[in-house]
Amino acid sequence: MRKFSRKRDPRKALLRGLAESLILHEKIQTTEAKAKELRPYIEKLITKAKKQTLASQRSLLKLFSNNIVKKLFVLSDKYADRQGGYTRIIKLAPRGTDAAKMARIEFV
């Protein structure tokens, strides 16, 4: 697990924020390391949303707002017959300022 030079709570908040942006916009551009760390996190969220139960909805509402959870349930309908692999990571050119490896993560 990558730590991103952060303690546990700020790291969890970073992943939650990235996941929120990905769910809302369906693709985001970020560093390659953050995209690779976000992938299993978002896949687990979609798998949980695919269950379409009240319990799964409540557990997702602990993490995200109501409109994010609704969008997540809509996205999970799209992947009902898929057994994982809901996202793809596309490597991009390095960032100009600090030459950090960049990537786009998007839903398939």
N, C-alpha and C positions, 0 to 999 in steps of 0.2 A: 504494500500500500504506500502510495506516495504521500508525503507529508506537506509538501509545498511551503515549508518553513512556517507552518502555522500549528497552533495547538489544536486539540480535538474539536472544540466547539466552533471556532472560526473555520476550520476545514470542513465540518459538516454543513455550515452555513454557505460556504462557497459551493459545495456540490448541490445543495438545495437550490441555490440561486441559478446555477447553470442549468439544472434540470427544469426549473420553471421557465427559463428563457427558451430552452429547446422545445418544451411542450407547447408554449405559446406560438413560437415562430416556425417550428418544425425543422429548422436548421440554424446553427450558430457557428460563428468562427471564433476559435479560441486557440490556445497553445496545444501542441500535440499531446503533451503529458496530461493536461486537464481533460482533453477529449478522451484519452485512453482510460482515465480514471472514472469519467462520467458514464462511459458505455455500460459497464455491468450494473451501475446504480439505476440507470434509466430502464434497462431491460427488466430488472426485478420489479420496478414500479408498474410497468406495462403488464407483466405476468400477473401481478396482484390485481390490477384493474380488470384483467380478462375474466376473473372469477365472477364479477358482477354481483357480489353479495353485499349485504349491508355491513358486514364486518370488514370487508376489504375497503369499502367506501369510507368507513369511519377511521380506519387506520391511515388511509391516505389524507383524510381531512386533518389529521394531527400534524401533517407535514406541510400541506399546501392549502391555499384558499379554495373556496367552493368553485369558482370559475375554472381554476386549473384542474381540479378533480373532474369536473364535467368534461373538459377537453380531453383529459387522459382516458376517460371511459369511451369517448367517441373514437379516439385513436386505437384503443384496444379492440373495438369492434372491427376495425380494418385488418387487424392481425389475428382474428379469431382462429383461423386454420393454420397459423404459422407457429412453429415450436421454438421460437427464439430467433435471434438475428434480426432484430427490428431496426437496428441502426447501422450506418456505415460511416467510416472515417475516411475523408479524402485529404491527403497531404497537400499543403499549399506552399508557396514561396515563403522564405524566412521574412520575419517582420523587419522593416527597414531600420527602426531605431536601435534595437539591441540584437538583431539577427536571431531571435528566438524562433524555433521551429513552430510553424502554424499549421492548423488543420481545420477542416469544416466537418462537423458531425451533423448528420441529418437522418431522418427516418427513411427507410427503404420504401 
